[in-house]
Amino acid sequence: MKRLTLVIVLALAGLLSLAANPASAEFTANNESTEGNTLFAFAIENAGPTISCGETETGQLVWEIMNEGEASGSGPELSLNFASWGTCMVEYKEEAIATLTGGNCTWKAKEAGSEREIANELISTCKLSGEIEEESCSITLSPESNEKLSTLELANSGESDEHMAVNIELEGATLSASGGGCEAAGIKSTSAATLTGVIEAFEVTPGVALPVFKLFFGGGKFPSMNTLWESRTVIVANSGTEAKPETALTNAGPDFPSFDVFDNTVAKCQGMVLAPSGTCTMTIKYIKKRADGAIAYEKFQILNAAGAVVDQMSIFGRG
Protein backbone atom coordinates (compact mmCIF):
# COMPACT_ATOMS: atom_id res chain seq x y z
CA MET A 1 0.00 0.00 0.00
CA LYS A 2 1.34 3.44 -0.86
CA ARG A 3 1.29 6.27 1.61
CA LEU A 4 -0.98 8.84 0.15
CA THR A 5 0.17 12.29 1.12
CA LEU A 6 1.57 13.83 -2.02
CA VAL A 7 4.48 16.19 -1.49
CA ILE A 8 5.51 17.75 -4.78
CA VAL A 9 9.08 18.97 -4.67
CA LEU A 10 9.84 21.24 -7.59
CA ALA A 11 13.50 20.26 -8.04
CA LEU A 12 16.70 21.15 -9.93
CA ALA A 13 18.89 18.26 -10.99
CA GLY A 14 18.26 16.39 -7.79
CA LEU A 15 19.34 19.38 -5.73
CA LEU A 16 16.88 22.29 -5.76
CA SER A 17 13.13 22.95 -5.59
CA LEU A 18 11.35 25.79 -7.30
CA ALA A 19 8.57 27.98 -5.99
CA ALA A 20 6.32 30.17 -8.15
CA ASN A 21 7.80 33.54 -9.05
CA PRO A 22 7.18 36.07 -11.83
CA ALA A 23 9.62 36.09 -14.71
CA SER A 24 11.88 39.00 -15.60
CA ALA A 25 15.32 39.36 -17.14
CA GLU A 26 17.42 40.69 -14.26
CA PHE A 27 19.09 39.66 -11.05
CA THR A 28 17.66 41.55 -8.07
CA ALA A 29 19.30 42.22 -4.69
CA ASN A 30 17.05 41.77 -1.66
CA ASN A 31 19.40 43.28 0.91
CA GLU A 32 19.47 46.98 -0.09
CA SER A 33 22.97 46.44 -1.48
CA THR A 34 24.68 45.48 -4.73
CA GLU A 35 26.49 42.42 -3.33
CA GLY A 36 26.14 39.59 -0.84
CA ASN A 37 27.49 36.30 0.50
CA THR A 38 27.24 32.69 -0.58
CA LEU A 39 28.01 29.12 0.38
CA PHE A 40 29.31 26.71 -2.23
CA ALA A 41 30.59 23.23 -2.92
CA PHE A 42 31.82 21.75 -6.20
CA ALA A 43 34.13 19.13 -7.64
CA ILE A 44 36.55 18.99 -10.55
CA GLU A 45 36.34 15.66 -12.35
CA ASN A 46 37.78 13.96 -15.44
CA ALA A 47 41.28 15.28 -14.78
CA GLY A 48 42.47 12.36 -12.68
CA PRO A 49 41.29 11.99 -9.06
CA THR A 50 38.30 14.09 -8.04
CA ILE A 51 39.20 17.47 -6.53
CA SER A 52 36.51 18.52 -4.04
CA CYS A 53 36.30 22.21 -3.08
CA GLY A 54 33.88 24.20 -0.99
CA GLU A 55 33.24 26.59 1.86
CA THR A 56 30.73 26.17 4.69
CA GLU A 57 31.24 29.70 6.00
CA THR A 58 30.42 32.87 4.08
CA GLY A 59 33.06 35.28 2.88
CA GLN A 60 35.06 33.30 0.31
CA LEU A 61 32.61 33.95 -2.55
CA VAL A 62 30.73 37.23 -2.98
CA TRP A 63 28.09 37.90 -5.63
CA GLU A 64 27.82 41.36 -7.21
CA ILE A 65 25.11 42.57 -9.60
CA MET A 66 26.33 44.58 -12.58
CA ASN A 67 24.34 46.83 -14.91
CA GLU A 68 26.19 48.39 -17.87
CA GLY A 69 29.51 47.94 -16.09
CA GLU A 70 28.39 49.50 -12.80
CA ALA A 71 27.47 47.83 -9.51
CA SER A 72 23.70 47.97 -9.10
CA GLY A 73 20.79 46.65 -7.06
CA SER A 74 19.43 45.02 -10.20
CA GLY A 75 20.85 44.14 -13.57
CA PRO A 76 21.41 41.46 -16.20
CA GLU A 77 24.89 40.38 -15.05
CA LEU A 78 26.05 38.68 -11.86
CA SER A 79 29.73 38.52 -10.95
CA LEU A 80 30.79 35.62 -8.73
CA ASN A 81 33.94 36.87 -7.04
CA PHE A 82 35.93 34.06 -5.41
CA ALA A 83 38.49 35.07 -2.78
CA SER A 84 39.19 31.35 -2.50
CA TRP A 85 37.73 27.98 -3.48
CA GLY A 86 38.18 26.95 0.15
CA THR A 87 40.29 23.92 1.00
CA CYS A 88 40.28 21.53 -1.95
CA MET A 89 40.73 17.87 -1.11
CA VAL A 90 42.40 15.36 -3.45
CA GLU A 91 42.02 11.67 -2.57
CA TYR A 92 44.48 10.21 -5.04
CA LYS A 93 44.98 6.75 -3.60
CA GLU A 94 43.62 4.72 -0.71
CA GLU A 95 43.91 6.70 2.54
CA ALA A 96 46.09 9.30 0.82
CA ILE A 97 44.53 12.78 0.83
CA ALA A 98 46.24 16.01 -0.18
CA THR A 99 45.00 19.59 -0.02
CA LEU A 100 45.22 22.41 -2.54
CA THR A 101 44.34 26.06 -1.90
CA GLY A 102 43.72 29.16 -3.97
CA GLY A 103 40.98 29.83 -6.50
CA ASN A 104 41.01 33.65 -6.38
CA CYS A 105 39.11 34.45 -9.58
CA THR A 106 35.84 35.78 -11.01
CA TRP A 107 33.01 34.13 -12.94
CA LYS A 108 30.27 36.10 -14.72
CA ALA A 109 26.72 34.92 -15.34
CA LYS A 110 24.42 36.83 -17.68
CA GLU A 111 20.63 36.85 -17.86
CA ALA A 112 19.84 37.12 -21.57
CA GLY A 113 16.12 36.68 -20.90
CA SER A 114 14.15 34.66 -18.39
CA GLU A 115 15.91 31.34 -18.97
CA ARG A 116 16.80 29.09 -16.06
CA GLU A 117 19.94 27.88 -17.86
CA ILE A 118 22.43 30.67 -18.59
CA ALA A 119 26.00 30.89 -19.87
CA ASN A 120 28.90 31.26 -17.45
CA GLU A 121 32.05 33.15 -18.39
CA LEU A 122 35.47 32.95 -16.73
CA ILE A 123 36.79 36.50 -16.27
CA SER A 124 40.12 35.84 -14.55
CA THR A 125 42.41 32.84 -14.10
CA CYS A 126 41.52 30.39 -11.34
CA LYS A 127 44.58 28.72 -9.79
CA LEU A 128 44.98 26.03 -7.15
CA SER A 129 48.34 25.05 -5.71
CA GLY A 130 49.95 23.01 -2.96
CA GLU A 131 52.24 20.10 -2.29
CA ILE A 132 51.52 16.42 -2.87
CA GLU A 133 54.10 13.93 -1.63
CA GLU A 134 56.48 16.87 -1.01
CA GLU A 135 56.30 17.95 -4.65
CA SER A 136 54.55 21.04 -6.01
CA CYS A 137 51.22 20.84 -7.82
CA SER A 138 49.61 23.72 -9.70
CA ILE A 139 46.24 23.67 -11.48
CA THR A 140 44.93 26.57 -13.57
CA LEU A 141 41.81 27.40 -15.55
CA SER A 142 42.36 30.45 -17.75
CA PRO A 143 39.81 32.62 -19.58
CA GLU A 144 41.71 32.18 -22.85
CA SER A 145 41.21 28.40 -22.74
CA ASN A 146 37.68 28.52 -21.35
CA GLU A 147 35.77 31.10 -23.35
CA LYS A 148 32.46 29.49 -22.47
CA LEU A 149 32.11 27.09 -19.57
CA SER A 150 28.75 25.61 -20.56
CA THR A 151 25.79 26.64 -18.38
CA LEU A 152 24.62 27.42 -14.88
CA GLU A 153 21.06 26.54 -13.86
CA LEU A 154 19.25 29.04 -11.62
CA ALA A 155 16.34 28.79 -9.20
CA ASN A 156 14.80 30.70 -6.35
CA SER A 157 15.39 29.26 -2.89
CA GLY A 158 14.65 30.16 0.72
CA GLU A 159 11.35 30.14 2.57
CA SER A 160 10.19 33.30 0.78
CA ASP A 161 12.22 32.82 -2.42
CA GLU A 162 14.65 35.48 -1.19
CA HIS A 163 17.82 33.58 -2.16
CA MET A 164 19.18 32.01 -5.34
CA ALA A 165 20.34 28.45 -5.91
CA VAL A 166 22.85 27.79 -8.70
CA ASN A 167 23.36 24.30 -10.06
CA ILE A 168 26.85 24.02 -11.56
CA GLU A 169 27.29 21.76 -14.60
CA LEU A 170 30.32 23.18 -16.40
CA GLU A 171 31.49 20.69 -19.02
CA GLY A 172 34.44 20.75 -21.36
CA ALA A 173 36.65 22.86 -19.10
CA THR A 174 40.30 23.17 -20.08
CA LEU A 175 42.57 22.59 -17.11
CA SER A 176 46.35 22.83 -16.98
CA ALA A 177 48.21 20.75 -14.37
CA SER A 178 51.93 21.03 -13.68
CA GLY A 179 54.48 19.89 -11.11
CA GLY A 180 55.70 16.61 -9.71
CA GLY A 181 52.96 16.60 -7.07
CA CYS A 182 50.23 16.67 -9.70
CA GLU A 183 52.00 13.87 -11.56
CA ALA A 184 52.28 11.78 -8.39
CA ALA A 185 48.55 12.16 -7.73
CA GLY A 186 47.58 11.43 -11.34
CA ILE A 187 46.19 14.93 -11.99
CA LYS A 188 46.50 15.64 -15.71
CA SER A 189 46.00 18.53 -18.09
CA THR A 190 42.81 18.09 -20.09
CA SER A 191 40.22 19.92 -22.17
CA ALA A 192 37.41 17.64 -20.97
CA ALA A 193 37.23 18.42 -17.25
CA THR A 194 33.87 19.04 -15.56
CA LEU A 195 32.94 21.27 -12.63
CA THR A 196 29.79 20.13 -10.85
CA GLY A 197 28.20 21.35 -7.65
CA VAL A 198 26.01 24.05 -6.11
CA ILE A 199 26.12 27.66 -4.96
CA GLU A 200 23.63 29.18 -2.52
CA ALA A 201 23.63 32.96 -3.04
CA PHE A 202 21.93 34.84 -0.21
CA GLU A 203 19.59 37.82 -0.66
CA VAL A 204 19.60 37.82 -4.44
CA THR A 205 17.01 36.41 -6.84
CA PRO A 206 17.25 35.54 -10.55
CA GLY A 207 14.74 36.71 -13.13
CA VAL A 208 13.83 33.23 -14.29
CA ALA A 209 10.60 31.83 -15.62
CA LEU A 210 9.46 29.03 -13.32
CA PRO A 211 6.86 26.29 -13.23
CA VAL A 212 3.81 26.95 -11.06
CA PHE A 213 2.39 23.68 -9.73
CA LYS A 214 -1.01 23.44 -8.04
CA LEU A 215 -3.27 20.69 -6.70
CA PHE A 216 -6.97 20.39 -7.55
CA PHE A 217 -9.82 17.94 -7.08
CA GLY A 218 -11.38 16.96 -10.42
CA GLY A 219 -15.04 16.74 -11.35
CA GLY A 220 -16.19 19.50 -9.04
CA LYS A 221 -16.56 17.04 -6.18
CA PHE A 222 -16.03 17.68 -2.50
CA PRO A 223 -12.99 16.06 -0.88
CA SER A 224 -15.07 13.96 1.53
CA MET A 225 -16.11 10.36 0.77
CA ASN A 226 -18.94 8.67 2.69
CA THR A 227 -18.56 5.01 1.70
CA LEU A 228 -15.66 2.66 1.14
CA TRP A 229 -14.26 2.44 -2.40
CA GLU A 230 -15.51 5.88 -3.32
CA SER A 231 -12.90 7.74 -5.34
CA ARG A 232 -11.75 11.25 -6.11
CA THR A 233 -9.48 12.57 -8.84
CA VAL A 234 -6.51 14.66 -7.75
CA ILE A 235 -4.96 16.83 -10.46
CA VAL A 236 -1.40 18.14 -10.52
CA ALA A 237 -1.47 21.21 -12.79
CA ASN A 238 1.32 23.45 -14.08
CA SER A 239 0.46 27.03 -15.01
CA GLY A 240 4.08 28.14 -15.46
CA THR A 241 6.94 27.06 -17.70
CA GLU A 242 7.47 23.48 -18.82
CA ALA A 243 8.87 21.31 -16.02
CA LYS A 244 8.76 17.86 -14.49
CA PRO A 245 7.44 17.64 -10.92
CA GLU A 246 9.52 15.54 -8.59
CA THR A 247 7.32 13.66 -6.15
CA ALA A 248 7.66 11.88 -2.85
CA LEU A 249 5.31 10.12 -0.45
CA THR A 250 5.37 11.06 3.21
CA ASN A 251 2.92 10.65 6.08
CA ALA A 252 1.79 14.20 6.74
CA GLY A 253 -1.58 13.02 8.08
CA PRO A 254 -2.35 10.22 10.55
CA ASP A 255 -4.52 7.97 8.39
CA PHE A 256 -2.63 7.06 5.24
CA PRO A 257 -3.74 3.39 5.45
CA SER A 258 -7.29 4.61 4.79
CA PHE A 259 -6.52 5.72 1.23
CA ASP A 260 -4.53 4.53 -1.77
CA VAL A 261 -3.51 5.75 -5.24
CA PHE A 262 -4.90 4.05 -8.34
CA ASP A 263 -4.65 4.62 -12.10
CA ASN A 264 -1.75 7.06 -12.58
CA THR A 265 0.63 6.52 -9.70
CA VAL A 266 2.72 9.15 -7.97
CA ALA A 267 5.78 7.74 -9.72
CA LYS A 268 4.13 8.19 -13.12
CA CYS A 269 3.30 11.82 -12.40
CA GLN A 270 6.86 12.32 -11.27
CA GLY A 271 8.12 11.16 -14.65
CA MET A 272 5.86 13.41 -16.72
CA VAL A 273 7.09 16.70 -18.17
CA LEU A 274 4.17 19.10 -17.74
CA ALA A 275 3.92 21.82 -20.37
CA PRO A 276 2.20 25.12 -19.52
CA SER A 277 -1.40 24.21 -18.67
CA GLY A 278 -0.33 20.55 -18.53
CA THR A 279 -1.80 18.19 -15.92
CA CYS A 280 -1.34 14.77 -14.39
CA THR A 281 -4.22 13.03 -12.61
CA MET A 282 -4.43 10.35 -9.94
CA THR A 283 -7.48 8.47 -8.68
CA ILE A 284 -7.64 8.29 -4.87
CA LYS A 285 -9.86 5.64 -3.26
CA TYR A 286 -11.17 5.32 0.29
CA ILE A 287 -10.27 1.72 1.14
CA LYS A 288 -10.28 1.37 4.93
CA LYS A 289 -12.20 2.92 7.83
CA ARG A 290 -10.51 3.96 11.01
CA ALA A 291 -10.84 1.39 13.77
CA ASP A 292 -12.16 4.00 16.24
CA GLY A 293 -14.87 5.16 13.84
CA ALA A 294 -13.49 8.70 13.59
CA ILE A 295 -13.12 10.59 10.31
CA ALA A 296 -10.06 9.53 8.33
CA TYR A 297 -8.10 12.26 6.60
CA GLU A 298 -4.93 12.91 4.71
CA LYS A 299 -3.19 16.09 3.53
CA PHE A 300 -1.85 16.87 0.08
CA GLN A 301 0.87 19.52 0.11
CA ILE A 302 3.14 21.42 -2.26
CA LEU A 303 6.38 22.56 -0.66
CA ASN A 304 9.15 24.89 -1.73
CA ALA A 305 12.88 24.22 -1.34
CA ALA A 306 12.90 25.30 2.32
CA GLY A 307 10.01 22.97 3.15
CA ALA A 308 7.40 25.71 3.46
CA VAL A 309 3.87 24.84 2.27
CA VAL A 310 2.80 26.85 -0.77
CA ASP A 311 -0.43 24.92 -1.48
CA GLN A 312 -2.33 22.16 0.29
CA MET A 313 -5.64 20.33 0.48
CA SER A 314 -7.15 17.53 2.57
CA ILE A 315 -9.23 14.48 1.76
CA PHE A 316 -11.68 12.84 4.18
CA GLY A 317 -13.26 9.42 4.66
CA ARG A 318 -16.49 9.21 6.69
CA GLY A 319 -18.71 6.41 7.84
NORZIMO-V287658 format. One record per pair of residues at least 12 apart in sequence whose ideal C-beta (glycine too) atoms are under 10 Angstrom apart, sorted by the first residue. I is the first residue (numbers start at 0). GAP is how many residues later the second one is. Records with the same first field share a line. If there is no record, write none. Layout:
I = GAP  GAP
This chain:
0 = 255  256  258  259  260  286  287
1 = 247  254  257  258  259  260  263  264  265
2 = 245  246  247  248  249  250  253  254  256  257  258  263  295
3 = 230  245  246  247  248  249  251  252  253  254  255  256  257  262  278  280  281  283  294  295  296  311
4 = 243  244  245  246  247  248  250  251  254  261  293  294  295  296  307  309  310
5 = 209  228  230  239  241  242  243  244  246  255  260  263  276  278  292  293  294  295  296  306  307
6 = 239  240  241  242  243  245  259  292  293  294  295  296  300  302  305
7 = 205  206  207  228  237  238  239  240  258  261  262  292  293  294  295  302  303
8 = 204  236  237  238  239  261  293  294  295  296  298
9 = 145  146  200  201  202  203  228  230  233  234  235  236  292  293  294  295  300
10 = 144  156  232  233  234  235  236  237  259  294
11 = 104  141  142  143  145  153  154  155  186  231  234  293
12 = 140  142  154  155  156  183  185
13 = 153  232
14 = 138  140  142  150  151  152  153  182  183  290
15 = 137  138  139  140  141  148  149  150  151  182  184  289
16 = 138  139  140  148  229  285  286  287  288  289  290  293
17 = 98  136  137  138  139  143  147  190  192  193  194  195  222  223  225  227  228  286  287
18 = 136  137  138  139  140  141  142  191  192  193  194  283  284  285  286  287  289  291
19 = 136  141  190  191  192  193  194  219  220  282  284  290  291
20 = 134  135  140  184  185  186  187  188  189  191  219  283
21 = 92  185  186  187  188  190  218
22 = 90  91  92  93  183  184  185  186  187  217  218
23 = 50  52  87  89  90  181  182  183  184  185
24 = 50  51  86  87  88  89  90  181  182  183  184
25 = 39  41  46  47  48  49  50  51  52  85  88  179  180  181
26 = 36  37  38  39  40  45  46  47  48  49  50  51  82  83  84  127  137  174  177  178  179  180  181
27 = 37  44  45  46  47  136  175  176  177  178  179
28 = 34  35  36  42  43  44  45  46  174  175  176
29 = 43  128  130  131  132  133  134  172  173  174  175
30 = 42  131  171  172  173
31 = 41  171
32 = 31  32  38  40  170  171
33 = 29  30  31  32  33  36  37  38  39  40  41  170
34 = 27  28  29  30  36  38  43  44  46  168  169
35 = 22  26  27  28  29  127  128  165  166  167  168
36 = 20  21  22  23  24  25  26  163  164  165  166  167
37 = 17  20  21  22  23  24  25  42  43  44  125  126  128  161  162  163  164  165  166
38 = 15  16  17  18  19  20  21  22  47  159  160  161  162  163
39 = 13  14  15  16  18  20  21  40  42  45  46  126  128  157  158  159  160  161
40 = 12  13  14  15  44  45  127  155  156  157  158  159
41 = 12  43  44  46  124  126  127  128  152  153  154  155  156  157
42 = 45  46  125  151  152  153  154
43 = 41  44  46  56  84  95  97  126  129  131  143  146  149  150  151  152  153
44 = 128  147  148  149  150  151
45 = 125  126  127  129  142  144  145  146  147  148  149
46 = 92  126  127  128  129  130  135  139  140  141  142  143  144  145  146  147
47 = 42  44  91  127  129  134  135  137  138  139  140  141  142  145
48 = 40  41  42  43  44  47  48  49  136  137  138
49 = 39  40  41  42  146
50 = 34  37  38  39  40  41  47  49  77  88  124  134  136  142  144
51 = 34  35  36  37  38  39  45  145
52 = 29  31  32  33  34  35  36  47  48  49  50  75  142  144
53 = 31  32  33  34  35  143  144  145
54 = 27  28  29  30  31  32  48
55 = 30
56 = 29
57 = 142  144
58 = 24  25
59 = 21  22  23  24  25  26  43  44
60 = 19  20  21  22  23  24  25  42  46  138  139  140
61 = 17  18  19  20  21  44  139
62 = 15  16  17  18  44  46  101  103  136  138  139  140  141
63 = 13  14  15  16  17  42  44  140
64 = 12  13  14  139
65 = 12  13  42  44
72 = 131
73 = 130  131  133
74 = 35  36
75 = 33  34  35  36  37  42  131
76 = 31  32  33  34  44
77 = 29  30  31  32  33  40  42  74  76  86  88  123  126  128
78 = 27  28  29  30  42  44
79 = 25  26  27  28  29  40  43  72  86  119  121
80 = 23  24  25  26  27  42  43
81 = 20  21  22  23  24  25  42  44
82 = 20  21  22
83 = 17  18  19  20  21  44
84 = 15  16  17  18  19  20  41  42  43
85 = 15  16  17
86 = 12  13  14  43
87 = 12  13  14  15  40  41  42  51
89 = 38  40  42  47  49  91  92  95  96  97
90 = 94
91 = 40  41  89  90  92  93  94  95
92 = 91  92  93
95 = 36  37  88  89
96 = 35
97 = 32  33  34  35  39  83  84  86  87  89
98 = 29  31  32  33
99 = 27  28  29  30  31  32  37  38  39  81  82  85  87
100 = 26  27  28  29
101 = 24  25  26  27  28  36  37  38
102 = 23  24  25  26  36  38
103 = 20  21  22  23
104 = 17  18  19  20  21  22  35  36  37  38
105 = 15  16  17  18  19  20  37
106 = 13  14  15  16  17  19  42  45  59  61  63  92
107 = 12  13  14  15  16
108 = 12  42  43  45  57  90  97
109 = 42
110 = 43  95  96  97
112 = 94  95  96
113 = 92  93  94  95  96  127
114 = 36  38  39  91  92  93  94  126
115 = 35  36  37  38  39  51  90  92  93  94  95  125  127
116 = 33  34  35  36  37  50  52  91
117 = 33  34  35  36  48  88  90
118 = 29  30  31  32  33
119 = 26  28  29  30  31  32  46  48  49  50  75
120 = 22  25  26  27  28
121 = 19  20  21  22  23  24  25  26  27  48  51  52
122 = 20
123 = 17  18  19
124 = 15  16  17  18  19  20  21  51
125 = 13  14  15  16  17  20  47  49  69
126 = 12  13  14  15  49
127 = 12  13  47  49  54  59
128 = 49  50  52  53
129 = 49  51  52
130 = 48  49  50
131 = 47  48  49  50  51  52  53  54  55
132 = 47  48  50  51  52
133 = 46  47  50
134 = 44  45  46  47  48  49  50
135 = 42  43  44  45  46
136 = 40  41  42  43  44  45  46  47  48  50
137 = 38  39  40  41  43  44  49
138 = 36  37  38  39  40  43  48  50  54
139 = 34  35  36  37  38  49
140 = 29  32  33  34  35  52  54
141 = 32  33  34
143 = 30
144 = 28  29  30  31  46
145 = 24  26  27  28  29  45  47  49
146 = 27
147 = 22  24
148 = 19  20  21  22  23  24  25  44  45  46
149 = 18  19  20  21  22  23  44  45
150 = 16  17  18  19  20
151 = 14  15  16  17  18  47  54
152 = 12  13  14  15  16  45  53  55
153 = 12  13  45  47  51  52  53  54  56
154 = 12  50  51  53  55  150
155 = 49  50  52  54  148  149
156 = 41  43  44  45  48  147  148  149
157 = 42  44  45  47  146  147  148  150
158 = 145  146  147  148  149
159 = 45  144  146  148
160 = 44  49  143  144  145  147  149
161 = 40  41  42  43  144
162 = 37  38  39  40  41  42  142  143
163 = 35  36  37  38  39  40  41  42  44
164 = 33  34  35  36  41  140
165 = 31  32  33  34  35  40
166 = 29  30  31  32
167 = 26  27  28  29  30  31
168 = 25  26  27  28
169 = 23  24  25  26  27
170 = 21  22  23  24  25
171 = 18  19  20  21  22
172 = 17  18  19  20  21  22
173 = 15  16  17  18  19
174 = 12  13  14  15  16  17  18  19  20
175 = 12  13  14  15
176 = 12  13  16
199 = 105
207 = 33
208 = 31  32  33  34  67
209 = 30  31  33
210 = 27  28  29  30  31  32  33  34  63  64  65  67
211 = 25  26  27  28  29  31  64  90  98  99
212 = 23  24  25  26  27  30  32  61  67  89  97  98
213 = 21  22  23  24  25  26  65  88  96  97  99
214 = 19  20  21  22  85  86  87  96  97  98
215 = 17  18  19  20  21  63  65  84  95  97
216 = 15  16  17  18  67  83  96  98
217 = 14  15  16  17  61  63  64  65
218 = 12  13  14  16
220 = 12
221 = 93  94
222 = 61  74  75  77  90  91  92  93  94
223 = 62  71  73  90  91  92  93  94  95
224 = 33  34  59  60  61  71  90  91  92  93  94
225 = 60  90  91  92  93
226 = 59  62  90  91  92
227 = 30  57  58  59  60  61  89  91
228 = 56  57  58
229 = 54  55  56  57  87  88  89
230 = 28  31  32  52  53  54  55  56
231 = 27  50  51  52  53  54  83  84
232 = 30  31  48  49  50  51
233 = 27  30  35  46  47  48  49  50  66  79  81
234 = 34  44  45  46  47
235 = 28  30  33  34  36  38  42  43  44  45  46  64  66
236 = 37  40  41  42  43  44
237 = 34  35  36  37  38  39  40  41  42
238 = 35  37  38  39
239 = 34  36  37
240 = 33  34  35
241 = 31  32  33  34  36
242 = 30  31  32  33  35
243 = 25  26  27  28  29  30  36
244 = 21  24  25  26  27  28  29  35  57
245 = 23  24  25
246 = 18  19  20  21  22  23  24  25  33  35
247 = 18  22  55
248 = 12  16  17  18
249 = 49  51  53
250 = 47  48
251 = 46  47  48  49  51  57  60  62
252 = 43  44  45  46  47  48  61  62
253 = 36  40  42  43  44  45
254 = 33  34  35  39  40  41  42  43  60  61  62
255 = 40  41  42  43
256 = 30  31  33  39  41
257 = 27  28  29  30  31  32  37  38  39  40  57  58  59
258 = 25  26  27  28  29  37  38  39  56  57  58
259 = 23  24  25  26  27  28
260 = 21  22  23  24
261 = 20  21  22  23  25
262 = 18  19  20  21  22
263 = 16  17  18  19
264 = 17  18
265 = 14  16
267 = 12  14
268 = 12  13
281 = 18
283 = 14  16  31
284 = 32
285 = 29  30  31  32  33
286 = 30
287 = 29
288 = 28  29  30
289 = 27
292 = 25  26
293 = 23  24
294 = 21  22  23  24
295 = 19  20  21  22  23
296 = 17  18  19  20  21
297 = 15  16  17  18  19
298 = 13  14  15  16
299 = 12  13  14  15
300 = 12  13
